Amino acid sequence: MPLVNQNPDRDGVHNQAAGELARLEEQVRGMRSVLVRLLLEVVVAEGLLVNGQGSLLLQANEALVVAALRDQADAETATQALDDVSRTVGLDPLTQLPNRLLFNDRLARGFGCARCRKEREAVR
């Protein structure tokens, strides 16, 4: 008399585990092919370095780093200038106090908020 598994839950878990194992094995095969490709690329890169192109790559890399640092400094300078301009646009140049444009903007915002909340607004 053959043995019959009388626990269907165990069969389901077994099938699920087998499917997961198959999926993982497929991922391993894919990763191995990626590693082989990367190894070939490293061998080619080493060959280029041996043939004297290494110094050219180094010079190009240095130029890129210097250009990136210069661009970053320019961006920081521009950001600071923009912050300064946006901060001073609402100030009187002589007194550094808020000017009429800034006052009118804040007043309009206050009235708008009061209108939305159905409240009253007063100016002191």
Protein Blocks (a to p, Z undefined) as FASTA:
>chain_A
ZZddfbfklmmmmmmmmmmmmmmmmmmmmmmmmmmmmmmmmmmmmmmmmnopmmmmmmmm
mmmmmmmmmmmmmmmmmmmmmmmmmmmmmpcfklopacfklmmmmmmmmmmmmmmnopac
ddZZ
